[in-house]
Amino acid sequence: MANHGRARGARVGGVRVRVRGARAVVVSLVAVSALVSGCGLKSGSPLVDDVKPGSVGAGEPLKGASLTVTSKNFSENIILGQMIGLIFKAAGAEVLDRTNLPGSISAREAIINGDADAMYEYTGTAWITYLGHQKPIVDPEEQWRAVHDEDLRHGVTWLPQSSLNNTYTLAISKKNNAKYRLRTLSDVAALAKKDPSAVTICVENEFASREDGLPGMERAYGMSIPPGNIKKMDAGIIYTQVSKSNSCLLGEAFTTDGRIASLDLDTLADDRHFFPNYNAAPAIHSATIEKWPAIAGLLNPLSARLTTAVAQELNAKVDVGGEDPHEVAKDWLIGAGFIREG
């Protein structure tokens, strides 16, 4: 989704990094800008794969281009970043791989500044974190359009989104749920009211304090979880602790995580639509797509094939099977016919 920094082959930290309040966002952006300009984007390696066009990239429309791809530092986003890079490479570009940057803000700043040309970003992250809105837009297409239109002023062009929706959920082991029969977050609120001691929850530090995390969820559902019942830990530990049923009844989880099936977990429906949609879509440095408009024709078919189920399958290969995100991305692209081996 293994360390906190989510090196290749590990998905541990949160899907997205957010900070509370507009002032905090500005402070964080300034801090990360210094990191990016100082050393954060000095590393990177060229993609050397010998790949050719498949269903996209015929005629090598990016021949002569030198493009940089980036991503956040969790498995799913690394996989998606590798997909972009491999498609660019097959279409004739020289590609520098600068995926696996820490957190959300560093990758975001790289796209804005032109230090990177393309990545997959999430609509909810942009709407809430980067653009500073408090309430999500329930309709996913309307949210994408709003993000697209507003982010143009930051020099970021959003291509059409995928149906891959990596949003939040709460997970519970099937073993424990045989007793409680929880199906929705409203069921959790009812249980917390009836038996407060029963509802223990494991979450990341950030989720425990963010308005789009646990505090906001509690208000939206009218639930009150005793502070002593909230345990903070790394996301990678949350899944195993929920599965083992010895630390927490419930745990913060992500809908596309491959460990949900492998660890025999149930996920609970957000029946009041509190959490934003986090549909993945290519976010491109606007000057790049103006110079290389063929990028849209290369990535739109890819996004059309990416679903939540596909993400779960690919994430499981990395987070459960221990495979390399680059190879997972490459194998899937070849199997789907987007690219061919050289």
N, C-alpha and C positions, 0 to 999 in steps of 0.2 A: 502493500500500500502505500544481525539486524540491530541497527543502532538508531539513536534519536535523529541523526542526520540523514537517515534513509539512504545509505549507499546503495549502489546497484545491487539488485537482488534482494532488497529489503524495502518493506513498506511499513513504516512505523509511525511517523509523526502525523499530525492532522492533515486533512486534505487541503486545507487552506489556512493561512495565518491572518488573523484580523486583530485590530486594536480598537479600543473603544473611543469614540468621539472624534470629531474632525481635527481637533488640535493634536491628538495622539497620532492620527494618520499622518499629519504634516510632519511631526517630529520624526516618526519612523521613516518616512520617505526621505527626509534630509539625511538621516543617519545611513540609510542603505545607499543613497546616492554617493555618499563618500566612500562606502565600501566598494561599490561598483567601479567608481572612477579610480579607486586606489589599487585594488587587487582582485575584486570579486570576479571580473570578467577577463582577467589576463590569461587564465588557463583555458583549455579547450583542445580538442584534437580533430583533425580532418577525418571525415568519413572516407574510408578507403574501400568500401564494398564495391565489387564489380556487379552492378545491377543495371538493367535495361528497362525501357518502357514496357508496360503491359497494357492494361486497359486505359491508362493515363500516361501522358508524357510522350506520345508519338511525335517524331520530328524534333525531339529535344528542345522544347521552347525556352528552356532556361540556359541553353549553352552560352557560355561567356559570363554567367552570373557567379558571384561569390557571395554566398548566403550563410548566415549563422542561425542555427536553431537553438532554442533554449527551453527549459522546463523548470518546474518546481522539483523539490527533492523527495517525491514519493513515487512509488512504482508506476501507478497508472499514468501520472503526468509525464514521467520519463518515457514510458512506452509510446505515448501519443507524440511526444517530441521526436522520438526516433522515427516514427512513421513519417512525419513531415520531412525529416532529413533524408530518409531513404527515397521518398518520392521525388524530392528536389534533385537528389543525386541521379536517379534514373532519367530525369528530364534534362540532364546535361549540366547541372550546376556543380560548382565546387562548394562543398558544404563543410562548415566548421561546427562541431558538436560542442555546445556549451550547455547541455542539459544538466539537471541535478543541482540547480542553485538552491541555496537555503531559503525556505519560506516562499511566500507569495510576492512580497514587495520587491525583492531583488530581481526576479524574472520580469515583473511588471515594468520596473524602471528600465531594464535593458531594452524592452520593446519600445517604450516611449522615447528613449534617448537614441535609438538606432544602433545600440551596441549589439542587439540581436534583431533578427528580421521576422521571426515567426515562432509561435508557440500555441498550444491549446490552453485556453483559459476557460473559466467557468462564469456563466452569466450572473449567478447569485453573488459571487465574490466581487465582481465588478460593480454591481448595483449597490450592494451594501457597503463594502469596504472601500473601494477606490472612489466611487462617485458619491458616497456619503448619504445614501437614502436610508430611511429607517424601516420602511415597510416594503416587503417584496411585492412584485406584481404576480398575481396567482397564475395568470395565463402565461405559459412558457414562451410562446411566440411574441406576445406583447412585451414581455420582459427583455427578450433578445433585441427586439426593435428599439426599445428605449435605451438599452445599453449601447447598441450600434450608433444611434443618432447622437447620443451625448458624448461618447468617447472619441468621436471624430475630432473634437476640439483639442484632444490630447495627442493627436497624431497617431491614433490607433484605429485601424479598420478591422471590424469584425465580419468575418465571412459567415454564411449560414450555419446555424448550430446543428449538432447531432441530437438524437433522442437520448443519448447517454446522459443520465441525470444522477450525478454523484452528490446526493443530498444527505442530510443527517437522518438518523433513525436511532431508536433504542433497541438493543438486542437482549434476548433472554435465552437461556439454554432450554431446549425442548424438555429436558428432564424437570426443570423447575416449573416450566409453563404447564406441564401436565397437572400441577396443583393449582396454579393461579388462573390459567386460561385467559391470559392477556392477549388482546388483539390490536388495541389502539392506545394512543397516549391518554385518551380520556379514561380508559380502563385503569391506567397507572394512577391517574389523579384520584379515581374512586378508591383504589386500594390504599393510597397514601392517607386518605381521609379516614378510612375504616380501620386501618392497621398501620400507623406511621412507622413502626419498627420493622415492618416487613420490607419496606422499599429502601434498599441500599443501592447506590449507583456509583459506578466507576466512570470517571471522565478525565479528559486532559485538563491541565491547568487553565489553558485559554478558554476552553468551552465552559469551564466552571464560572467564569467571570464575564464573558461577553454577553451583550444584550441580544445577540442573535443565537445565543447558546442557552445554557441551563437557566439563568435568571429569567430571560424572556419566555422560555418555554413554561416555566412554573407559573408565571403570570397569565400567559395565554390560556392555560388549562386549569387555573385556579387550584394548583397543587402547592403544597409546602413540604419540602423534604428537609428533615432535621439536618443541620450542618454536620453533625457527627455521622450521618449516614452517607455523606458524600466523600468519596475517596478519589484522590487525584493521582494520576499515574500516566505513564507513556501509553500511547494508543495501542502499541503492539502487545502490551501486557493486558490491556482491557479485554481483548478477545479471549485470551486463554483463561483469565480469571473468571469471566462470565461462563465459559464452557466448563470449567472445573467445578463451578458452583460452590466455591469455598470462600469467596471474598465479596461478591456483589451479585445481587439479583439481576440488576440491569446494567448495561454498559453503553456508552456512546459508540455509535458505529456509523459506517457509511454504506449506502445502498449498493455500491458497486464492488464492495470488498469481497475478494475471493474466499476469505476465511469463513464467511457466513455459512456456506454450505458445508465446507470441510469440517467445521467444528460443531455442526448440528445445532445451529442457533435459529430461533425465530426472530423476526423483526416486526416492530409495531408501527401501525399506520399513523401518520400525522393527520388525523381526521379533522383538525381545525386549520390545516394548511398554514401552520406557523412558520415552518422552515422554508426558505426560498428555494426555487428551482436552481439547480447547479448544472445546467446543460453545458457540455463542453463544445467549444467552437474555436476555430482558428482566430487568433488575434495577431494582426500583421502590422508592422511599422508602415504607416501610410505611404511614406516616400518610396518604400520598397515595392509595394503593389502598384504604385503609379508607374514605376520604371519597368516592372515585370508583371503586367496584368494577367499573364497566363497562369499565375499562381492560383487564382480563383478556380479555374477550370481543372486544376490538378487536385485541389483539396476538397472541393464541393462533393465529388463522388465518394471520397473517403468518409467525410462526415455523414453522408447519407447512409453508410453501412454501419456506423458505430452506434451500438445500443447499450443499454445497461447490462443486458445479458452477456454481450460480447466482452464488456469491460470486466465483469465478474470472472469470466473464463480466462481472460488474459492475465488479470491480476493474480488469480490462483496459481498460474504457472510460475509466477515470480515469487509470490509470498508464501505459497504452500510447497510448490515443487522446487523452488530454489533456482529457477532458470534465469538467464541474463535478460534484462529488459530489451536490449538491442536485438538479440536473437529472437525473442518472442515477437517483437514488432516485425522483423524481417520475414519470419516464417509465416505470420498471418497475412502480410501483404502479398507474398508470393502465392499462398494458398487461395487468397481472394482474387488473384489475377491482376492486381494493381501494378506489380512490377515483376520482372523475370530475373533469374540469375544471368550474369553476363557470360 
